[in-house]
């Protein structure tokens, strides 16, 4: 039987893991980008507002200014802007330039200037320092400037100039970027763990199913997959277990005899094999149905147990098999059949190219003829299983022979027509089943009345009731599924 070979090069576990990680990376990348962008916008707006608030604060000093034409108290402005400077460490300098272009007031944060450029260390609050700061070229984006006029009675008195350091803003934005990058990395690590767990959760039952299927493909029908979840994979596992149970039911090997199957080869070889073991005395008892019917009323009837082997499948395929091998197999089979039959004191009754029939209860009557028939049938099917095992090992076709056991009646040593009816009904059922299923099989069918008397020996399952042709009565039939001895 062919089985799947080879290894999976890129397993589903890796695919699911990579997919989840990729999704997490894309999602976190987009979220991080917009988060950094928004935070940058917010902090920039905050800085703009602070700069505008400081400029408005300085310009608001106009409320204490004298009326137009009076002398402006610039020292008040100088002291005021120093106080304002100390309110925000990001202020580089504040200058107030009069209408005539002269510096009216000026203050700076030396520490802020030094942080912006080490060349500005030691700078003081002089006009030369202001000119140096104004002319100094700071790296692009490190500072921002804002200007506003001081208006008194609709007249511009002076201009306020403020320059802010943006280092703090840039540092906060950089920290936000680092924080978002770290958060993305952490989420990717968590995503990797989650993806690995998810992929294993999905693929572990699938791997178990694959292993179980491989065992079934090799003929091991004792496999049962563990249902670990109640999702689609769990339903798939349940379906697999049901499938295995169905397979076991179809190819089940009987405890007492192995059900192996195939066709026999030559009709003439079948007959020859029978004739090797049928005694002349037994052959002399073969009479036609007319003779049996004539004797029905002449003697006392007594119950018997009929055991027959249905050879229809053998006859159908006999011509396609090797004659020598078939003859050897049949000799072994019928040697066992006849020796077991004689061991349990049964009697060969009839043989033809399609049937071999034995009877228990004539000429010797036993209290346990049903039991003797069952033991014979089980032993014969065990022998058939051994024969087929050897044939399979030699790459030859197995033999398929089914047995039937029924109750009958005999007058003297002859079966009556009524006595043969139940056996014929069971045999017809076997032939009909084989044709409808189009499959070869080896089974043992037992009439219901016999089955109930030997339940201590065998296990079985009931098939549909069969209709007796003459009386229309129902005949219970069981198929043996195992032995208890």
Secondary structure as a PSIPRED ss2 file (coil, helix, strand):
# PSIPRED VFORMAT (PSIPRED V4.0)

   1 X C   1.000  0.000  0.000
   2 X C   1.000  0.000  0.000
   3 X C   1.000  0.000  0.000
   4 X C   1.000  0.000  0.000
   5 X C   1.000  0.000  0.000
   6 X C   1.000  0.000  0.000
   7 X C   1.000  0.000  0.000
   8 X C   1.000  0.000  0.000
   9 X C   1.000  0.000  0.000
  10 X C   1.000  0.000  0.000
  11 X C   1.000  0.000  0.000
  12 X H   0.000  1.000  0.000
  13 X H   0.000  1.000  0.000
  14 X H   0.000  1.000  0.000
  15 X H   0.000  1.000  0.000
  16 X H   0.000  1.000  0.000
  17 X H   0.000  1.000  0.000
  18 X H   0.000  1.000  0.000
  19 X H   0.000  1.000  0.000
  20 X H   0.000  1.000  0.000
  21 X H   0.000  1.000  0.000
  22 X H   0.000  1.000  0.000
  23 X H   0.000  1.000  0.000
  24 X H   0.000  1.000  0.000
  25 X H   0.000  1.000  0.000
  26 X H   0.000  1.000  0.000
  27 X H   0.000  1.000  0.000
  28 X H   0.000  1.000  0.000
  29 X H   0.000  1.000  0.000
  30 X H   0.000  1.000  0.000
  31 X H   0.000  1.000  0.000
  32 X H   0.000  1.000  0.000
  33 X H   0.000  1.000  0.000
  34 X H   0.000  1.000  0.000
  35 X H   0.000  1.000  0.000
  36 X H   0.000  1.000  0.000
  37 X H   0.000  1.000  0.000
  38 X H   0.000  1.000  0.000
  39 X H   0.000  1.000  0.000
  40 X H   0.000  1.000  0.000
  41 X H   0.000  1.000  0.000
  42 X H   0.000  1.000  0.000
  43 X H   0.000  1.000  0.000
  44 X H   0.000  1.000  0.000
  45 X H   0.000  1.000  0.000
  46 X H   0.000  1.000  0.000
  47 X H   0.000  1.000  0.000
  48 X H   0.000  1.000  0.000
  49 X H   0.000  1.000  0.000
  50 X H   0.000  1.000  0.000
  51 X H   0.000  1.000  0.000
  52 X H   0.000  1.000  0.000
  53 X H   0.000  1.000  0.000
  54 X H   0.000  1.000  0.000
  55 X H   0.000  1.000  0.000
  56 X H   0.000  1.000  0.000
  57 X H   0.000  1.000  0.000
  58 X H   0.000  1.000  0.000
  59 X H   0.000  1.000  0.000
  60 X H   0.000  1.000  0.000
  61 X H   0.000  1.000  0.000
  62 X H   0.000  1.000  0.000
  63 X H   0.000  1.000  0.000
  64 X H   0.000  1.000  0.000
  65 X C   1.000  0.000  0.000
  66 X C   1.000  0.000  0.000
  67 X C   1.000  0.000  0.000
  68 X C   1.000  0.000  0.000
  69 X C   1.000  0.000  0.000
  70 X C   1.000  0.000  0.000
  71 X C   1.000  0.000  0.000
  72 X C   1.000  0.000  0.000
  73 X C   1.000  0.000  0.000
  74 X H   0.000  1.000  0.000
  75 X H   0.000  1.000  0.000
  76 X H   0.000  1.000  0.000
  77 X H   0.000  1.000  0.000
  78 X H   0.000  1.000  0.000
  79 X H   0.000  1.000  0.000
  80 X H   0.000  1.000  0.000
  81 X H   0.000  1.000  0.000
  82 X H   0.000  1.000  0.000
  83 X H   0.000  1.000  0.000
  84 X H   0.000  1.000  0.000
  85 X H   0.000  1.000  0.000
  86 X C   1.000  0.000  0.000
  87 X C   1.000  0.000  0.000
  88 X C   1.000  0.000  0.000
  89 X C   1.000  0.000  0.000
  90 X C   1.000  0.000  0.000
  91 X E   0.000  0.000  1.000
  92 X E   0.000  0.000  1.000
  93 X E   0.000  0.000  1.000
  94 X E   0.000  0.000  1.000
  95 X E   0.000  0.000  1.000
  96 X E   0.000  0.000  1.000
  97 X E   0.000  0.000  1.000
  98 X E   0.000  0.000  1.000
  99 X C   1.000  0.000  0.000
 100 X C   1.000  0.000  0.000
 101 X C   1.000  0.000  0.000
 102 X C   1.000  0.000  0.000
 103 X E   0.000  0.000  1.000
 104 X E   0.000  0.000  1.000
 105 X E   0.000  0.000  1.000
 106 X E   0.000  0.000  1.000
 107 X E   0.000  0.000  1.000
 108 X E   0.000  0.000  1.000
 109 X C   1.000  0.000  0.000
 110 X H   0.000  1.000  0.000
 111 X H   0.000  1.000  0.000
 112 X H   0.000  1.000  0.000
 113 X H   0.000  1.000  0.000
 114 X H   0.000  1.000  0.000
 115 X H   0.000  1.000  0.000
 116 X H   0.000  1.000  0.000
 117 X C   1.000  0.000  0.000
 118 X H   0.000  1.000  0.000
 119 X H   0.000  1.000  0.000
 120 X H   0.000  1.000  0.000
 121 X C   1.000  0.000  0.000
 122 X C   1.000  0.000  0.000
 123 X C   1.000  0.000  0.000
 124 X C   1.000  0.000  0.000
 125 X C   1.000  0.000  0.000
 126 X C   1.000  0.000  0.000
 127 X H   0.000  1.000  0.000
 128 X H   0.000  1.000  0.000
 129 X H   0.000  1.000  0.000
 130 X H   0.000  1.000  0.000
 131 X H   0.000  1.000  0.000
 132 X H   0.000  1.000  0.000
 133 X H   0.000  1.000  0.000
 134 X H   0.000  1.000  0.000
 135 X H   0.000  1.000  0.000
 136 X C   1.000  0.000  0.000
 137 X C   1.000  0.000  0.000
 138 X C   1.000  0.000  0.000
 139 X C   1.000  0.000  0.000
 140 X C   1.000  0.000  0.000
 141 X C   1.000  0.000  0.000
 142 X C   1.000  0.000  0.000
 143 X E   0.000  0.000  1.000
 144 X E   0.000  0.000  1.000
 145 X E   0.000  0.000  1.000
 146 X E   0.000  0.000  1.000
 147 X E   0.000  0.000  1.000
 148 X E   0.000  0.000  1.000
 149 X E   0.000  0.000  1.000
 150 X E   0.000  0.000  1.000
 151 X E   0.000  0.000  1.000
 152 X E   0.000  0.000  1.000
 153 X C   1.000  0.000  0.000
 154 X C   1.000  0.000  0.000
 155 X E   0.000  0.000  1.000
 156 X E   0.000  0.000  1.000
 157 X E   0.000  0.000  1.000
 158 X E   0.000  0.000  1.000
 159 X E   0.000  0.000  1.000
 160 X E   0.000  0.000  1.000
 161 X E   0.000  0.000  1.000
 162 X E   0.000  0.000  1.000
 163 X E   0.000  0.000  1.000
 164 X E   0.000  0.000  1.000
 165 X E   0.000  0.000  1.000
 166 X C   1.000  0.000  0.000
 167 X H   0.000  1.000  0.000
 168 X H   0.000  1.000  0.000
 169 X H   0.000  1.000  0.000
 170 X H   0.000  1.000  0.000
 171 X H   0.000  1.000  0.000
 172 X H   0.000  1.000  0.000
 173 X H   0.000  1.000  0.000
 174 X H   0.000  1.000  0.000
 175 X H   0.000  1.000  0.000
 176 X H   0.000  1.000  0.000
 177 X H   0.000  1.000  0.000
 178 X H   0.000  1.000  0.000
 179 X H   0.000  1.000  0.000
 180 X H   0.000  1.000  0.000
 181 X H   0.000  1.000  0.000
 182 X H   0.000  1.000  0.000
 183 X H   0.000  1.000  0.000
 184 X H   0.000  1.000  0.000
 185 X H   0.000  1.000  0.000
 186 X H   0.000  1.000  0.000
 187 X H   0.000  1.000  0.000
 188 X H   0.000  1.000  0.000
 189 X H   0.000  1.000  0.000
 190 X H   0.000  1.000  0.000
 191 X H   0.000  1.000  0.000
 192 X H   0.000  1.000  0.000
 193 X H   0.000  1.000  0.000
 194 X H   0.000  1.000  0.000
 195 X H   0.000  1.000  0.000
 196 X H   0.000  1.000  0.000
 197 X H   0.000  1.000  0.000
 198 X H   0.000  1.000  0.000
 199 X H   0.000  1.000  0.000
 200 X H   0.000  1.000  0.000
 201 X H   0.000  1.000  0.000
 202 X H   0.000  1.000  0.000
 203 X H   0.000  1.000  0.000
 204 X H   0.000  1.000  0.000
 205 X H   0.000  1.000  0.000
 206 X H   0.000  1.000  0.000
 207 X H   0.000  1.000  0.000
 208 X H   0.000  1.000  0.000
 209 X H   0.000  1.000  0.000
 210 X H   0.000  1.000  0.000
 211 X H   0.000  1.000  0.000
 212 X H   0.000  1.000  0.000
 213 X H   0.000  1.000  0.000
 214 X H   0.000  1.000  0.000
 215 X H   0.000  1.000  0.000
 216 X H   0.000  1.000  0.000
 217 X H   0.000  1.000  0.000
 218 X C   1.000  0.000  0.000
 219 X C   1.000  0.000  0.000
 220 X C   1.000  0.000  0.000
 221 X C   1.000  0.000  0.000
 222 X C   1.000  0.000  0.000
 223 X C   1.000  0.000  0.000
 224 X C   1.000  0.000  0.000
 225 X C   1.000  0.000  0.000
 226 X C   1.000  0.000  0.000
 227 X C   1.000  0.000  0.000
 228 X C   1.000  0.000  0.000
 229 X C   1.000  0.000  0.000
 230 X C   1.000  0.000  0.000
 231 X C   1.000  0.000  0.000
 232 X H   0.000  1.000  0.000
 233 X H   0.000  1.000  0.000
 234 X H   0.000  1.000  0.000
 235 X H   0.000  1.000  0.000
 236 X H   0.000  1.000  0.000
 237 X H   0.000  1.000  0.000
 238 X H   0.000  1.000  0.000
 239 X H   0.000  1.000  0.000
 240 X H   0.000  1.000  0.000
 241 X H   0.000  1.000  0.000
 242 X H   0.000  1.000  0.000
 243 X H   0.000  1.000  0.000
 244 X H   0.000  1.000  0.000
 245 X H   0.000  1.000  0.000
 246 X H   0.000  1.000  0.000
 247 X H   0.000  1.000  0.000
 248 X H   0.000  1.000  0.000
 249 X H   0.000  1.000  0.000
 250 X H   0.000  1.000  0.000
 251 X H   0.000  1.000  0.000
 252 X C   1.000  0.000  0.000
 253 X C   1.000  0.000  0.000
 254 X C   1.000  0.000  0.000
 255 X C   1.000  0.000  0.000
 256 X C   1.000  0.000  0.000
 257 X C   1.000  0.000  0.000
 258 X C   1.000  0.000  0.000
 259 X C   1.000  0.000  0.000
 260 X C   1.000  0.000  0.000
 261 X C   1.000  0.000  0.000
 262 X C   1.000  0.000  0.000
 263 X C   1.000  0.000  0.000
 264 X C   1.000  0.000  0.000
 265 X C   1.000  0.000  0.000
 266 X C   1.000  0.000  0.000
 267 X H   0.000  1.000  0.000
 268 X H   0.000  1.000  0.000
 269 X H   0.000  1.000  0.000
 270 X H   0.000  1.000  0.000
 271 X H   0.000  1.000  0.000
 272 X H   0.000  1.000  0.000
 273 X H   0.000  1.000  0.000
 274 X H   0.000  1.000  0.000
 275 X H   0.000  1.000  0.000
 276 X H   0.000  1.000  0.000
 277 X H   0.000  1.000  0.000
 278 X C   1.000  0.000  0.000
 279 X C   1.000  0.000  0.000
 280 X H   0.000  1.000  0.000
 281 X H   0.000  1.000  0.000
 282 X H   0.000  1.000  0.000
 283 X H   0.000  1.000  0.000
 284 X H   0.000  1.000  0.000
 285 X C   1.000  0.000  0.000
 286 X C   1.000  0.000  0.000
 287 X C   1.000  0.000  0.000
 288 X C   1.000  0.000  0.000
 289 X H   0.000  1.000  0.000
 290 X H   0.000  1.000  0.000
 291 X H   0.000  1.000  0.000
 292 X H   0.000  1.000  0.000
 293 X H   0.000  1.000  0.000
 294 X H   0.000  1.000  0.000
 295 X H   0.000  1.000  0.000
 296 X C   1.000  0.000  0.000
 297 X C   1.000  0.000  0.000
 298 X C   1.000  0.000  0.000
 299 X C   1.000  0.000  0.000
 300 X C   1.000  0.000  0.000
 301 X E   0.000  0.000  1.000
 302 X E   0.000  0.000  1.000
 303 X E   0.000  0.000  1.000
 304 X E   0.000  0.000  1.000
 305 X E   0.000  0.000  1.000
 306 X E   0.000  0.000  1.000
 307 X E   0.000  0.000  1.000
 308 X E   0.000  0.000  1.000
 309 X E   0.000  0.000  1.000
 310 X E   0.000  0.000  1.000
 311 X C   1.000  0.000  0.000
 312 X H   0.000  1.000  0.000
 313 X H   0.000  1.000  0.000
 314 X H   0.000  1.000  0.000
 315 X H   0.000  1.000  0.000
 316 X H   0.000  1.000  0.000
 317 X H   0.000  1.000  0.000
 318 X H   0.000  1.000  0.000
 319 X H   0.000  1.000  0.000
 320 X H   0.000  1.000  0.000
 321 X C   1.000  0.000  0.000
 322 X C   1.000  0.000  0.000
 323 X H   0.000  1.000  0.000
 324 X H   0.000  1.000  0.000
 325 X H   0.000  1.000  0.000
 326 X H   0.000  1.000  0.000
 327 X H   0.000  1.000  0.000
 328 X H   0.000  1.000  0.000
 329 X H   0.000  1.000  0.000
 330 X H   0.000  1.000  0.000
 331 X H   0.000  1.000  0.000
 332 X H   0.000  1.000  0.000
 333 X H   0.000  1.000  0.000
 334 X H   0.000  1.000  0.000
 335 X H   0.000  1.000  0.000
 336 X H   0.000  1.000  0.000
 337 X H   0.000  1.000  0.000
 338 X H   0.000  1.000  0.000
 339 X H   0.000  1.000  0.000
 340 X H   0.000  1.000  0.000
 341 X H   0.000  1.000  0.000
 342 X H   0.000  1.000  0.000
 343 X H   0.000  1.000  0.000
 344 X C   1.000  0.000  0.000
 345 X C   1.000  0.000  0.000
 346 X C   1.000  0.000  0.000
 347 X E   0.000  0.000  1.000
 348 X E   0.000  0.000  1.000
 349 X E   0.000  0.000  1.000
 350 X E   0.000  0.000  1.000
 351 X E   0.000  0.000  1.000
 352 X C   1.000  0.000  0.000
 353 X C   1.000  0.000  0.000
 354 X C   1.000  0.000  0.000
 355 X E   0.000  0.000  1.000
 356 X E   0.000  0.000  1.000
 357 X E   0.000  0.000  1.000
 358 X E   0.000  0.000  1.000
 359 X E   0.000  0.000  1.000
 360 X E   0.000  0.000  1.000
 361 X C   1.000  0.000  0.000
 362 X C   1.000  0.000  0.000
 363 X C   1.000  0.000  0.000
 364 X C   1.000  0.000  0.000
 365 X C   1.000  0.000  0.000
 366 X C   1.000  0.000  0.000
 367 X C   1.000  0.000  0.000
 368 X C   1.000  0.000  0.000
 369 X H   0.000  1.000  0.000
 370 X H   0.000  1.000  0.000
 371 X H   0.000  1.000  0.000
 372 X H   0.000  1.000  0.000
 373 X H   0.000  1.000  0.000
 374 X H   0.000  1.000  0.000
 375 X H   0.000  1.000  0.000
 376 X H   0.000  1.000  0.000
 377 X H   0.000  1.000  0.000
 378 X H   0.000  1.000  0.000
 379 X H   0.000  1.000  0.000
 380 X H   0.000  1.000  0.000
 381 X H   0.000  1.000  0.000
 382 X H   0.000  1.000  0.000
 383 X H   0.000  1.000  0.000
 384 X H   0.000  1.000  0.000
 385 X H   0.000  1.000  0.000
 386 X H   0.000  1.000  0.000
 387 X H   0.000  1.000  0.000
 388 X H   0.000  1.000  0.000
 389 X H   0.000  1.000  0.000
 390 X H   0.000  1.000  0.000
 391 X H   0.000  1.000  0.000
 392 X H   0.000  1.000  0.000
 393 X H   0.000  1.000  0.000
 394 X C   1.000  0.000  0.000
 395 X C   1.000  0.000  0.000
 396 X C   1.000  0.000  0.000
 397 X C   1.000  0.000  0.000
 398 X C   1.000  0.000  0.000
 399 X C   1.000  0.000  0.000
 400 X C   1.000  0.000  0.000
 401 X C   1.000  0.000  0.000
 402 X E   0.000  0.000  1.000
 403 X E   0.000  0.000  1.000
 404 X E   0.000  0.000  1.000
 405 X E   0.000  0.000  1.000
 406 X E   0.000  0.000  1.000
 407 X E   0.000  0.000  1.000
 408 X E   0.000  0.000  1.000
 409 X E   0.000  0.000  1.000
 410 X E   0.000  0.000  1.000
 411 X E   0.000  0.000  1.000
 412 X C   1.000  0.000  0.000
 413 X C   1.000  0.000  0.000
 414 X E   0.000  0.000  1.000
 415 X E   0.000  0.000  1.000
 416 X C   1.000  0.000  0.000
 417 X H   0.000  1.000  0.000
 418 X H   0.000  1.000  0.000
 419 X H   0.000  1.000  0.000
 420 X H   0.000  1.000  0.000
 421 X H   0.000  1.000  0.000
 422 X H   0.000  1.000  0.000
 423 X H   0.000  1.000  0.000
 424 X H   0.000  1.000  0.000
 425 X H   0.000  1.000  0.000
 426 X H   0.000  1.000  0.000
 427 X H   0.000  1.000  0.000
 428 X H   0.000  1.000  0.000
 429 X H   0.000  1.000  0.000
 430 X H   0.000  1.000  0.000
 431 X H   0.000  1.000  0.000
 432 X H   0.000  1.000  0.000
 433 X H   0.000  1.000  0.000
 434 X H   0.000  1.000  0.000
 435 X H   0.000  1.000  0.000
 436 X H   0.000  1.000  0.000
 437 X H   0.000  1.000  0.000
 438 X C   1.000  0.000  0.000
 439 X C   1.000  0.000  0.000
 440 X C   1.000  0.000  0.000
 441 X C   1.000  0.000  0.000
 442 X C   1.000  0.000  0.000
 443 X C   1.000  0.000  0.000
 444 X E   0.000  0.000  1.000
 445 X E   0.000  0.000  1.000
 446 X E   0.000  0.000  1.000
 447 X E   0.000  0.000  1.000
 448 X H   0.000  1.000  0.000
 449 X H   0.000  1.000  0.000
 450 X H   0.000  1.000  0.000
 451 X H   0.000  1.000  0.000
 452 X H   0.000  1.000  0.000
 453 X H   0.000  1.000  0.000
 454 X C   1.000  0.000  0.000
 455 X C   1.000  0.000  0.000
 456 X C   1.000  0.000  0.000
 457 X C   1.000  0.000  0.000
 458 X E   0.000  0.000  1.000
 459 X E   0.000  0.000  1.000
 460 X E   0.000  0.000  1.000
 461 X E   0.000  0.000  1.000
 462 X E   0.000  0.000  1.000
 463 X C   1.000  0.000  0.000
 464 X C   1.000  0.000  0.000
 465 X C   1.000  0.000  0.000
 466 X E   0.000  0.000  1.000
 467 X E   0.000  0.000  1.000
 468 X C   1.000  0.000  0.000
 469 X C   1.000  0.000  0.000
 470 X C   1.000  0.000  0.000
 471 X C   1.000  0.000  0.000
 472 X C   1.000  0.000  0.000
 473 X C   1.000  0.000  0.000
 474 X E   0.000  0.000  1.000
 475 X E   0.000  0.000  1.000
 476 X C   1.000  0.000  0.000
 477 X E   0.000  0.000  1.000
 478 X E   0.000  0.000  1.000
 479 X E   0.000  0.000  1.000
 480 X E   0.000  0.000  1.000
 481 X E   0.000  0.000  1.000
 482 X E   0.000  0.000  1.000
 483 X E   0.000  0.000  1.000
 484 X C   1.000  0.000  0.000
 485 X C   1.000  0.000  0.000
